[in-house]
Amino acid sequence: MKVSVELNVSDKEFYDVMMKSLQEELNHVSKKKLELKEGLKYKKKSTQRKGVGSEITVHIKRLVPNELYVATFNTAIDHTTISYKIDALNESKIKVTYEEVYENVSSQNVPAWRQKMAEKQSSKKAKKMLKEIEKFILNERSK
């Protein structure tokens, strides 16, 4: 699933908000101060799942300031790779391409129609999330 959205913010503003959010998550899940960098792996508990598949191993694959963020989220039942590619259109406008690749690794098959529905929902959520980040940045600017 891939979604591209144009936002009225700079590449640096968008990337900085993403990294700040990631650092806050790291501070929340780890007792020690972890440095946010490529190759970092950490574990967290899913808020949506209980039991099998509730522990998530997050692996930061790529971090290119103001351009790219790639991470994998692996559980006992599935693997998801996400990426945010940021293209500056000018100083105050960017195009963000969010991509999510889902792989079921459990023994239970997911019906194709359910997978399509999940992708459609993910696509809507991604667009909404990107617009929310834009709104947050614009609100912060006016403070």
N, C-alpha and C positions, 0 to 999 in steps of 0.2 A: 504494500500500500504506500502510495506516494502522494503528497500534497504540497503544492507551492502557493504561497501567499505573499503579496506585496504589503509591506508595512512602512508606515511613515516615521521610522526611527533610524538611527545610524547603526552600522554594523557593530561598532564598539559598544553602544548602549545595550543592544540586544545580547551580545556575547557576555557582557559584564553581568547582566541580570541572570542569565543562565548559570554562570559560574558561581554567583553569590548564592543562588538557590541550591546548587549542588553542594557547595561548602556547608550550608546550613544543614542539609541532609546528613552529610558526613559527620558533622559535630553532634548531631542527634543520635546516630547509630553507633558511634565509637567513643569510648572513654578517652582514648588518647588523641592528640591532635594529628590528624592525617593531612598530608599535603596532596592537594588536588593536582594530579599529573597523569600523563599517559602511562598505561600499564598498571595503575592502581586497581586493586581488587578489594571489595568489602562485602559483607553479608548484611542483609536486612530482612525483616519479617514483612510479609504482604499484609496489607490491611483488608484486602478483599478475600483472601483465602485462609482456610484453616486446614490443619493436617498436612497431608502429602502435597508438596508444591508450594507450601507457605513460606519456605526459606528461599530467598533470592540471593544469588551471587551476582554482584554487579561488577563489571570489568570495564574500565575506561580505556577504550582502544585508541582513540585519536583525539587530540586537543590542538587545534590550530587557531590561535587567537584571532577573533573577529571573522573567522571563516568556516570552521568545522568542529563539530562535536559528535563522536561516535561511541556508543556503549553497547554492551550486551548484558542481558538480564537472563540468567539461567536458573531454572528450577528443576525438580525431579521429573516434571511432566512436560515442560516446554522451554524453548529458547527463543528469545526475542532480541533482535538487533535494531537499534534506533540510530538515526543520524539526523543532524541539523546542518544543512549546508547554507551558508549565508553569502549572498552576492550583493555587494553594494551597487545600487543603481546611481546614486549620487550621495552627497554628504548626509542627507536626511531621509533617504528612502532605500529600502533593501528588499530583496526577494529571498524568502526563507523556503527551502525545500526540506520538508520533514519526510523521512522514509522509515517505515517499520516493516521488518521481515520476521514473520512468525513461523516457528517450526514446532510441531507437536512431536514430542519424543516419548510419550507414554504408549502403553500397549493399546489404549483405547483410541479407536479412530474417530475423528471429528467429521461429521457429515459435511459435504461440500457446501450445501446451502447455509449451514451454521457458520462455516468459515467466511463465506461471502457476507453474511449479515454482520459478523464481528468486524470485518474489514470496513464495511460501510459505516458502522458506529465509530470505529477508530478514526476514520477519515473526518467525520463530523467533529469529534472531540479534538482532534489535532488542530483543525481550522479555528475552532473556538478558543483553544489554549493559546495559539499564536496571536489571535486578536486581543486576548486578555493581557498577554505580555506587552503588546503595543500600548494598550490602555494604561497599564501600570506605569510604563516608562513616561508616557505623556503626562500623567498625573504627577509623577515625581519631578518632572521638569518644571512644572508650574508652581512648585513649593518654594 
